[in-house]
Amino acid sequence: MKRSVVALLTSGFLVLSAVPASASVLWDGDAAKGTGVFGNINGECAKPGSVSTVKDPAKGTVFRYAKPSGSNRCESRGIKVDGSKYTFRNDQTFYLGWSFKLSDTVNNNAVFQWKSYGHHIQNYPVVLKMIDGKLSLLQRQPDVTRVIWDKPIAANEWHKIVLGLHLSDQTTGGWVELYVDGAQQTFTGGGKRWACRTFDSVNDPKWGVYGAKDTTVENYVGGLKIGTTYADVSG
C-alpha cells in the first residue's frame, strides 16, 4: 500500500511538473503610459516629425507617428521592460499585437519592421509595408526577399495585427504567423506558418512610417502588446 501511495504521488508530481508555466504579457505598450515604453525614438523620428499620444474616438489613447513630406522616417525602436531596453534572444517565441490606421496608403518602405542591427546579414527578417494599396508582408532571407502575403486596405480604417515570431538564426529554423482582424492569414503557397530565418545578431521591433518621402503620412498605433502566446495579445 505504501509503495502504491508513493508511486501515485510521484507520478502526480511528474504530471504537474510537465505542465508549462502560464503565459503572460511581456510588454504592455499602452499609449496612456507615453513614449517611454519604447527603447528609443530620438534619432528615429527627426523634427519636424513627431511621435505623440492622441485621443481616438474608437481606440482611446493611441500613438501618432507623424511623418511630414520631405522626411523619410518617423519610427520608434525597441521596447522597455521594467525601465530597461529589452533584448530579444535567439530560440524564443513572441507574439506582437497592435492596431493601426494610416492617413494615406501611398507606397512606403515600412509601417512595421522586425529590424536587424549589430553584425547582421539580414537588413530586416520581416517587414509590413504598403505596395500598390495593399498591406504586404515581406520576409527577407539572407539571399532572397519575398512578399509572402498581402491584402488591400484603405486609409483611415483600423486593423488589428498579431505577428507571431519564433526566433532562429538558422535558415529555416524560425517561423512567422500573421493574424489580421482576428483571422489567421494564409501565406503564399498555402501554409499558415512560414519557416524562415528570423533572428540576426540584434533585432528590434519598429513601428511608425518609413519611406513615402514626398507624402505626409500619419500612422496611428494602439493596443501594443508583446507576449509568448497569441492569447496574450489578441484582445
N, C-alpha and C positions, 0 to 999 in steps of 0.2 A: 504493500500500500504506500509506504513512504517513498519507494522508488517511483511509483506511478505519479505521486504528487509532485516530486522533484522534476520528473520528465515533463509533466504538464506545465509546470511553472517555467521551466527552461524553454520549452517550445513557444510558450506565450511571449516570453521575453524576446525571443528571436523574431517573432512576427512583428511585435511592436517596434523593435529596433530597425526593422526593414522599412517601416513607413517613413517616407521623406518628410523633412520639416515643411510646415505650411509655407506657401509662397507669400510674398509681401511686396509692397511698393517700395522700390529702392529710392526713387526720387519723385517728389511732388513739385512740379514746376508751376504751381498756381500763380497766375499773374498778379493776384492780390498781394503776393509777397514781394513784388517788384523785381527788377532786373538782376538783383543779387543772387538769384537762383542759378544764373549762368556762370560758366567758368570765366568767360571773357567776352566783352563787347568792344572795348577800346581797341582800335586797330582793325575791327571787323565791320565797322559802320562809321565811316568818316563823315563829318559835317559837310553839307547841311543835312545829311541823312540822320535818322534817329531811331532808337528803339524806346518805346514808351508804353504806358498802360492806358487803355481807354475803356469806356463802358460800351458794351454791345447789347442791343435790346434782346438778342436771342441767347447770348452766351455769357452775359455778365462782364466781369473784368477780363480783358484779353490783352495780349501784347500786340502792338502795331509796329511793324518793321516798315519804315517809310524810306524808300529809295527814290530820290529825285532824278529827273532827267539829267544826264551828264555824269551821273555816278554809276559805277559798275557793281557796287556791293553794299548791302546792309544786312548783316547776319549777326547771330550770336554763336559762340563756340563753346562747346563742352558744358558740363553741369557741375554744381557744387553740392556735396552731401556733407552735412554736419559742418558747414562753413569752409570746407576744403574742396579743391578741384578733384573730381573723381577720375580714377584711372581704370579704363576698361582693359580687360586682360584676355589673352588667348584661352580658348576652350571654355568660354562662358556663354550662356544663353540669356538674351534680353528681349523684351517686348517694349517698343516705344509707341506711345499713344498720344494723339493730339487732334484737334480740329483746326481747320484753316479755311480762309476765303481770300481770294485775290481780287484786287480792284481792277486788274487788267490781265488777260490771259495771253498776252503777247509772248512770243518765243523768249525763253531765258535759258540760263545755264543751270539754275537750281532754285527750288523752293525748300529743299531739304538735302543735306549731304551727310553721308557717313564718310567722313573725310580722313585721309591719311596724312600723318606728319612724321617727323623723325626720318630715319633711314628707311625709305619705303620704295616699293616698286609698283604700287597701285596709287594713282592720284586720289581716286575715290572708289572703294569697292561697290558702293550703292549710292545712287542719286535719284531724286524725284525732280523733274523739270517739265516745262511746257514746250511742246513741239506741235505746231500747227493746230492749236486749240485743244490738244489732248494732254492730260496729265500723264507723264510717261516715266516708267521706272527703268533705269539703266543699271546694268551690272557690269563692272569692269574687272575682267580677269587680267593677269599680268600681260597677256598677249592679244586680247581682243575685248572690245566693248560692244554690248548688245542691248537693244531695247527689248526687255522681256515681258513688258505689259504696258498697255495704255488705255485711256478712257477719255472721251470728250467731257469737258467741264465748262461751265460758264463763269463769267466774272460775277463777283458779289453774291456767291452762294456758298454755304458752309458744307464742308465734307469732313467726315471723321476718318482718320488714318490710324491703323495699327500696323507697325512694321516689326516682324519677328526676325531676329538675327542670332544664329549660332555662330560664334566667333571661332575662326580657324585660319591659320596661316598655310594650310595645305590646299592644294589646287582645287579639290572638290570636297574638302573636309568640313566646310561650313555650309550654312543654308540660309535662305531668305523665305519668309512668308509675308503676304500682304493681305490686309483686310481693309475694305473701303465701305464706309457707311454700314458697318456691321456684317458684311458678307465677305467670306474668304475668296480671294481672286485666283483665277487660273492663269498660269503663265504660258508664254509661247511654248508649244509642244504638248500642252495639256496637263501638266503637273501643277500641284498646289504648293510644292516646296522646291525651290531652286537650289541645287547643290553647286557651291562655288567657294572661292576664297574670299573671306570676309574680314580678315584681320591682317594688318600690315604695320608692324612696329608700334605705332601710336595711332589710335583712331578716336575721333570725337564727333558727336552729332552737331550739326549746324542747321538752324532754322533761319528763315528770312527770305531775302531776294538776292540772287547773284545773276549778273548779266542784264540783258534788256537795257543797255546803257542809255539809249536815246529815248526811253519812255519812263515816265513817273509810274512807279508800281508800289502799292502797299500790300503787304501780306499780314493779315490778322490771324493770330495764332492763340489758341486757348486750350485748356484742359490737358496741359503737358504732364505726362507721367512716364516713368520707366519702371518696369518690374521684371519678374522672371517668368510670368505666365501671361497668356492672353487676357485672362480674367482680371489680372491686376490693373489693366489699363484700358479695358474696353468700355467702361461706364462713362 
